[in-house]
């Protein structure tokens, strides 16, 4: 599965909606907080900004209740 170019701003928006720190986001996705910081960095492709797996993105959309097809039910 290839990585999808989701904007760094979109990833920051999701993070803010979840009210998670960089460390929380890293733990949630199984990556380091530094790697997450690079993904939300506005500095561009050199740091991997916006590069996230499609499945990871869909998971985050589920968590914030914005997935186009599915929703989480407690």
Secondary structure, DSSP 4 states (H G I P E B T S, - for coil): -PEEE--HHHHHHHHHHHT--HHHHHHHHTS-HHHHHHHT-TT-GGGTTTEEEHHHHHHHHHHTT--SS-----
